[in-house]
Amino acid sequence: MPGSTARRQIILHAGLPKTGTTYLQRCFVANRTWLADRGVGYPQYGQEHQDGHHNLSFRLRDLPPQDTPPDGLSPEQAVRRALDEGDHSRVLLSSEGFSALDPAGVSVLQRAFDGCDVRVAVYLRRRSQVCVSAWQESVKHGSSVALLEFVAEQLLGSSARLLRFEQVLTAIYHAFGRSAMRVIVYDHVVEDGLDLFEHFVTTTLDLEVDEGLCGRGRTINEAIGQARLEVVRAINQARAVRGKPATASHLAPLLEFLARDPFGQELTDRVADVIERRGEYLDLSALDSEWRDRDQSVRLALGDAVCNAAGEHDLFRPGDSARPRILRPSELYAAIPPAEFGALLDRLDGSD
């Protein structure tokens, strides 16, 4: 850093997915000046797409950046440009995409971070809870996959981050060492009634919270209700059948339409009735219990790098595993034929 012999510190917030990353990133943006006044830079370069440094993670995974034209920089040059934005002794980079890097991408980060002290923050969440939350988010982004199928995909996927977070932790451990790691159990922060951003500020940034902080306590990615979520999934399926798959951009117009269109409201009510009559509870406790031995190994290996573990031997406290009420697509379509969702889609398209 110009004018200083001190080593710059990099704080890399790497997710994991569905652990409040969107909320944290919005707070980072809202408090960019507050952070800068305390020596922590949150670069704008690489943060063109939404509130995290997702474009940096895209480059590191050989994916094109979004919402910004190409600038010809290599992935390593792009990371260095972000680090050199402003004269800060500490730089915070945040994207859950950093936890999805392959060894080549990690090597690029290591080179870009050469000569700096590195701290990597990773949040963990009970597998049953994160799996349901990730499925709901996938539907909002256009998926037509039902929860049972989604869980099966996660179980069969050998590199799935949702259920095998120890793979991410191992990669970070080997790349940066245990002393660089800050592992936080997301569930415990929530259960203790703490604000996630304030906890990050005090635990990961080692700063004091004051009244200057803004943007705290907002709800991000609000739940839309089970019946409406099932309607969204069915509409996504109808779009896919027509060869025009849904994307995240379709969600807001669809929800607005369901709220004001009588046919949409009536269909949503009918779906809710089908869920009540034909739905069943899915006990996902095995997703938490079957990995307990592996979690204990992680706890032993990381030691005090885990900031709020359940105890000396366990990562997670005993807690309620997710037990969502599900509706199998076969049961839904037996009660409400797919053609009715197609008719709703026609009304939606006709309202544009």
NORNOR-V320800 format. One record per residue. N is the residue number from 1. RES is the residue in one small letter. PSI is psi in radians with two decimals (NA if undefined). Layout:
BEGIN
N,RES,PSI
N,RES,PSI
END
This chain:
BEGIN
1,m,2.32
2,p,2.33
3,g,0.22
4,s,2.52
5,t,-0.07
6,a,2.56
7,r,2.34
8,r,2.52
9,q,2.35
10,i,2.20
11,i,1.97
12,l,1.87
13,h,1.93
14,a,0.37
15,g,-2.47
16,l,3.03
17,p,2.58
18,k,0.60
19,t,0.66
20,g,0.33
21,t,-0.71
22,t,-0.75
23,y,-0.82
24,l,-0.79
25,q,-0.64
26,r,-0.62
27,c,-0.64
28,f,-0.77
29,v,-0.78
30,a,-0.47
31,n,0.48
32,r,-0.75
33,t,-0.74
34,w,-0.76
35,l,-0.77
36,a,-0.65
37,d,-0.33
38,r,0.31
39,g,0.17
40,v,2.02
41,g,2.40
42,y,1.61
43,p,2.53
44,q,-0.52
45,y,2.31
46,g,-0.12
47,q,0.50
48,e,-0.51
49,h,1.87
50,q,-2.64
51,d,-0.09
52,g,3.04
53,h,0.94
54,h,-0.55
55,n,-0.55
56,l,-0.74
57,s,-0.60
58,f,-0.81
59,r,-0.73
60,l,-0.29
61,r,0.33
62,d,0.65
63,l,2.58
64,p,2.49
65,p,2.73
66,q,2.62
67,d,0.41
68,t,2.49
69,p,2.70
70,p,2.51
71,d,0.08
72,g,0.01
73,l,2.55
74,s,2.87
75,p,-0.75
76,e,-0.73
77,q,-0.66
78,a,-0.76
79,v,-0.77
80,r,-0.64
81,r,-0.72
82,a,-0.75
83,l,-0.56
84,d,0.10
85,e,1.91
86,g,2.91
87,d,1.27
88,h,2.49
89,s,-0.34
90,r,2.49
91,v,2.26
92,l,2.17
93,l,2.40
94,s,2.15
95,s,2.32
96,e,-0.31
97,g,-0.41
98,f,-0.44
99,s,-0.07
100,a,0.16
101,l,2.50
102,d,3.04
103,p,-0.62
104,a,-0.73
105,g,-0.69
106,v,-0.69
107,s,-0.66
108,v,-0.78
109,l,-0.77
110,q,-0.75
111,r,-0.72
112,a,-0.53
113,f,0.05
114,d,2.31
115,g,-0.01
116,c,2.70
117,d,2.39
118,v,2.38
119,r,2.22
120,v,2.08
121,a,2.21
122,v,2.32
123,y,2.40
124,l,2.63
125,r,2.57
126,r,2.37
127,r,-0.70
128,s,-0.73
129,q,-0.77
130,v,-0.53
131,c,-0.78
132,v,-0.77
133,s,-0.72
134,a,-0.65
135,w,-0.81
136,q,-0.74
137,e,-0.64
138,s,-0.66
139,v,-0.74
140,k,-0.48
141,h,0.17
142,g,-0.05
143,s,2.58
144,s,0.19
145,v,2.33
146,a,2.85
147,l,-0.77
148,l,-0.76
149,e,-0.67
150,f,-0.81
151,v,-0.73
152,a,-0.70
153,e,-0.70
154,q,-0.67
155,l,-0.64
156,l,-0.32
157,g,1.97
158,s,-0.38
159,s,0.27
160,a,2.13
161,r,-0.49
162,l,-0.77
163,l,-0.31
164,r,0.97
165,f,-0.31
166,e,-0.45
167,q,-0.72
168,v,-0.79
169,l,-0.69
170,t,-0.75
171,a,-0.75
172,i,-0.72
173,y,-0.84
174,h,-0.55
175,a,-0.74
176,f,-0.19
177,g,2.73
178,r,-0.61
179,s,-0.34
180,a,-0.17
181,m,2.41
182,r,1.84
183,v,2.16
184,i,2.31
185,v,1.88
186,y,-0.78
187,d,-0.71
188,h,-0.64
189,v,-0.79
190,v,-0.81
191,e,-0.53
192,d,0.04
193,g,0.42
194,l,2.62
195,d,2.27
196,l,-0.70
197,f,-0.77
198,e,-0.69
199,h,-0.70
200,f,-0.77
201,v,-0.78
202,t,-0.65
203,t,-0.73
204,t,-0.67
205,l,-0.21
206,d,0.72
207,l,2.79
208,e,2.44
209,v,2.38
210,d,-3.14
211,e,-0.13
212,g,-0.28
213,l,2.49
214,c,2.92
215,g,0.17
216,r,2.73
217,g,0.06
218,r,2.56
219,t,2.20
220,i,2.56
221,n,0.99
222,e,2.56
223,a,2.55
224,i,0.06
225,g,2.52
226,q,-0.75
227,a,-0.80
228,r,-0.64
229,l,-0.70
230,e,-0.63
231,v,-0.76
232,v,-0.78
233,r,-0.75
234,a,-0.65
235,i,-0.67
236,n,-0.71
237,q,-0.72
238,a,-0.69
239,r,-0.75
240,a,-0.71
241,v,-0.59
242,r,0.07
243,g,0.31
244,k,1.33
245,p,2.56
246,a,2.71
247,t,3.09
248,a,-0.48
249,s,-0.30
250,h,-0.29
251,l,-0.94
252,a,-0.84
253,p,-0.64
254,l,-0.80
255,l,-0.68
256,e,-0.70
257,f,-0.75
258,l,-0.54
259,a,-0.45
260,r,-0.30
261,d,2.18
262,p,-0.71
263,f,-0.71
264,g,-0.72
265,q,-0.74
266,e,-0.71
267,l,-0.69
268,t,-0.72
269,d,-0.68
270,r,-0.68
271,v,-0.72
272,a,-0.68
273,d,-0.69
274,v,-0.71
275,i,-0.74
276,e,-0.69
277,r,-0.60
278,r,-0.08
279,g,2.87
280,e,2.73
281,y,2.37
282,l,1.96
283,d,1.93
284,l,0.33
285,s,-0.51
286,a,-0.50
287,l,-0.43
288,d,-0.77
289,s,-0.64
290,e,-0.38
291,w,0.16
292,r,-0.73
293,d,-0.72
294,r,-0.67
295,d,-0.68
296,q,-0.61
297,s,-0.69
298,v,-0.77
299,r,-0.75
300,l,-0.73
301,a,-0.62
302,l,-0.44
303,g,-2.28
304,d,0.07
305,a,-0.36
306,v,2.02
307,c,-0.53
308,n,0.85
309,a,2.84
310,a,-0.57
311,g,-2.89
312,e,-0.52
313,h,-0.33
314,d,2.48
315,l,-0.92
316,f,2.50
317,r,2.73
318,p,2.22
319,g,3.05
320,d,2.13
321,s,2.72
322,a,2.38
323,r,1.19
324,p,2.67
325,r,2.16
326,i,2.77
327,l,2.03
328,r,2.44
329,p,-0.62
330,s,-0.65
331,e,-0.70
332,l,-0.87
333,y,-0.34
334,a,-0.53
335,a,-0.63
336,i,1.83
337,p,2.58
338,p,-0.51
339,a,-0.50
340,e,-0.59
341,f,-0.58
342,g,-0.68
343,a,-0.67
344,l,-0.70
345,l,-0.67
346,d,-0.72
347,r,-0.69
348,l,-0.84
349,d,-0.59
350,g,-0.31
351,s,-0.17
352,d,NA
END
